[in-house]
Amino acid sequence: MTVPHTAQGQPPDLQDHRPRLGLRALIGSGDRIATVVLPFLVVGVLLNLAFPEAFRVGGPPLWLAVVSAVLLALGAVVWAWSVVLILTKVRAGELVTSGPYAVVKHPLYTAVALLVLPWLGFLLDSWLGAVLGVALYVVSRRFAPDEEAELADDFGAAWDAYRDHVILPWL
């Protein structure tokens, strides 16, 4: 016996229990965060190009280059891993709770803000990356409650259980 399916491909009894997902589920608060951070990025890059001496950090010395390269590599891996999880699990209607999401609730934003931008900036002999990283982190934390409320609405008890077990929920 075959189970009838709806136009979305789900059996009728399962369709109503799946969270509503679309582009918003894939980008989360990313569009709102970009709207606030993008002007800082554009102005910062233009100022860095116009006045490079004002942005130099003086090297970087070998120790800062090594630390920067290690943290940048870690950030790139966390970011890429987060993107893969979003593109596979979120598209399937699943709440992502594994990998970097087991450590922090928003690893994609956190990795770029704290591990990619600052350390890339130092490798490029500029403190601009650190400033942009802080701006991105602050703005992403501002929009996190809205995104988390949407996830709570979509996933209910599963979200509550996940939220209670994240290792660094404040980061």
N, C-alpha and C positions, 0 to 999 in steps of 0.2 A: 504494500500500500504506500502510495506517495503522499507526502505532506504538501498541502497547497502553500504556495509562496505568494507574497505580495510583490508589487512592482520593485520594491527595494531588495528582493531576494531573500527576505526573512520569513519564516513561518509566522502567521498572524499572532500567535500567542507570545513569540519572542520579540517581535518588532516593538511592541509597546514597552518592553523592559530595557531596551537598548537606549543609551543616551543619544540625544539628538546631536549629531556631529556634522561638521562642515568645515569650511575654511577657518572659522573662528576657533574651532577646537585645535586646528593645526598651528595657528599663529598665537593663540592665547592673547596676551596683552602686548605682543610684539609691535603691532601697528601704533598703539598709543605711546609706547616707550620710544619708538623711533621718531615719532612726531616731536617729542620733547628733546631727545638727545641729538637728532640730526643737525639742528642749527648749531649746537656746540661743536659738533664734529666739523662742519663746514667752516665756521669762523676760526676754529682752532687750527685746522690744516692751512687755511689761507694765511693766518698770522704766522704760522710756523714757516711757511714758504717765504713770506715777506721779511721776517725777522728771525732767521734761524739761530743766531747767536743767543737770543733771549730764551730759547727753548732747550739749549744744549745742557746735558748733565755732566759733561766733561770726560767723555770716554767712550763707552763705559770701561771702568777698570775690569781686569780679568775676572775677579770674583763676581762682579755684578753681571758680566756677560754670561758666566756659567749659570748663575742662579736664574737669570732671565731666560736663558735657553731651556733649562729644565722645566721651569714653571710654564713657559709658553708651550712647550711640547705637551705637558700634562693638560693644560687648558685646551689645546687643540683636540686632544684625544677625548676629553670629557665632552667638549662641544659636539664633536662628530658622533660620539656614542649617543648623546642626547637626541641629536637630529634623527639618527637611525631609529631609535626607539619611538620617537614621535611619529615618524612616517610609517612605521609598521604597526605599532600597537594602537595609536590613536585612530588611524584610518580604519582599524578593525573594531573600533568602539570600545577599546579596553583602556582602563586606567593604568598608567605607567607607574610601577612601584619598584622596579628592579634597577640594577646598575647604578648610575649616578643619582637616580631619583630616590634610591634607598638612603642616600646620604643627605641630600638637600632637596627641598621641594621644587626649586626652580634652577636646576643645574645648567641649563642652556644660558640663561642670563648671567648666573653667577660665574660660570667659567669664562665667559667673554669679559665681564666687568672686572673680575679679580685676577684672572690667570692669563688672559690673552692681551688685552689692551695695554695694561701697565708695563708688562714685561717686553712686549713688542716695541713699545715706545723707548724703553731703556736700551734695547738692542739697536734701535735707530738713533740713539743719542738724543733723546727728547723726553722731557717730563710730560708732554702733552698726553701720552697714552695713560699715564696715571690719573691725570685730571679727568679725562674722558671715561676711564674705568669707574672712578668714583661717581661721576654724574650718571652713568648708566646704572650703577648699582642702586643709587638713591632713587632714581626714577622707577626702576623695576620694583623696588620695595614699596613704592607709593601705589603701584597698580596691582601688586600681588594680592591684596585682600579681595579685589573685584574678581580676579581670575580664580581665586580659591573658592569664592562664593558660587561661581558658575560650576566649578568642579563638584562642590558639595551638592548642588542641585542635580547635576547629571548623574553622580555616582552614589549619593546617599551614604549608607553605612560603610561601603567600601572606602570612600574618601575619608571618613572619620577614622577608620582603622589604620589607613595609610598615614594620615596626618599624625596620629599618636605614636607611630613607630619610626618616623624619619629620624635619623641619627642627629642631624644638626638642623632642626626645624627653624631656627632663628636666622640662619645664614642665607 
